[in-house]
Amino acid sequence: MSAVHYLRCFIGILTREALRFIQQRERFLAALVRPLIWLVVFAAGFRAALGISIIPPYETYITYEVYILPGLIGMIQLFNGMQSSLSMVYDREMGSMRTLLVSPLPRWYLLICKLMAGTFVSILQVYAFLGIALLVGIEVPILGYITIFPALVLSGLMLGALGLFLSSAIRQLENFAGIMNFVIFPMFFLSSALYPLWKMQESSVLLYEICRFNPFTHAVETIRFALYGEVNLWAIAITTGTFILFLAFAVFGYNPAHGMMKRKVGT
């Protein structure tokens, strides 16, 4: 197989994912409405209840709405990663995924193409959300819209790989919705998305430790620092390592020889 075949495959999967996203307008609206409600409505209540002013890692005080912005960006990518993987479960039940997986190209490459396509869609959603946030008065440094891009790629790949791994372990479409809620909400609330970890530590040391080991926390911190042109090497390292681990599990799960797909797809 030549490089042209690999490139053609990637473009094909990317185009298919983009067209599916364009045709599902409700998915786009839901991806924006959910974080906007948190940003505009719940932020006021949380800020009043927590009574916090955020200083680290910045030298100036920032509002609570600005603090939770990276967490809501992570929420968009988390939901998109799960929904993208939900389509894998649907395609498997409908039989269309079998056509993809019998391609002469390596299976790991097909999964990476699917993962990159889903990440591309999530980044489009994030920039749309940032545009709306700007309209409602949530301002970030101008360069932040550029410096955040590599962080969005990394966090999108990690969360998408988690979704792929879960989709490889789910046999029925109905079960995946329950698994999504079981994974999404604990990951989101037990993280630094809505409140700093030191605030969580004041409440419960156990919950603080869970938040510290939550990979979503490090994805959010990677985005938060990048939004202000800074680099959190520890968060990047954890996010990268988690991405590699989830991707390895997903590739193993979709391997018909010894993965979980052995009992699902007769390829």
C-alpha positions, 0 to 999 in steps of 0.5 A: 500500500502506498502513501496515496492509499493511506491519504485517500483513506484518511480523507474519506473517513474525515469527509464521512465524519464531517458530513455526518456532523453537518447532517446532524444539526441537533448534535451541533446545537446540543454541543453548544447549548450544554456548556453555554447553560453552565457558562451563563446560568450556573456560573453565577450560582457556583461563583456565589456559593463557592466564593472563590477568586482564582489566582494560580497559575495566573498573576491576576484575578479572573472571574469564575466564568473565565475559570470554568471556560477550559472545563466547558471546552473539555466537556464539549470534547468529552461528549463529542468523543463519546458520540463519535464512538457511539456511531461506531457501535451503531455502524457495527450493529448496522453492518457498515463498520464491517466494510471499513474493518475489512480494508487492506489498510492496518486496523490501527490506522483506520482507528486513528483516522476515525479518531482524528476525524472525531477530534477535528469535529470537536475542535470545530465545536470548541471554536464555535463555542469560544465565539459565542462565549466572546459575544456574551462577554467572556474574553480571553487573550487573543493569542489564546485562540491560537495557542489553545489549538495544540492542547485541543488536538491532544485532549481531543485525541485522548478523550476520543481514544477513551470513547473508542476503547469503550465502544470496543467493549460495548455489544449493544447500542442501548448499553452504550448510552448508559455507559456514556452517562456512567463515564461522562458525569463522574469524569466531569464533576470529579475534575478541576473543570468547575472548581480548583483542586485546592477547593476540593481538598478543603472539602474532602481529601478522598475526592481531591485524590480522585480528581488528581488521578482523573485524566480529564483533570489533566486534559482540562489543565492542559487547555487552561494553561494553553489558553493563556500561552503557558505550558503545563508539562505535567498535565501534557505528559499525563494526557499524552500517556493516557491517550497512548494507553486508551488507544492501545486498549482500543486497538486491542479491543478491535482486533478480531484475533484476540480483542473484544471484537472476536465475539462481535464481528466475523471478519 
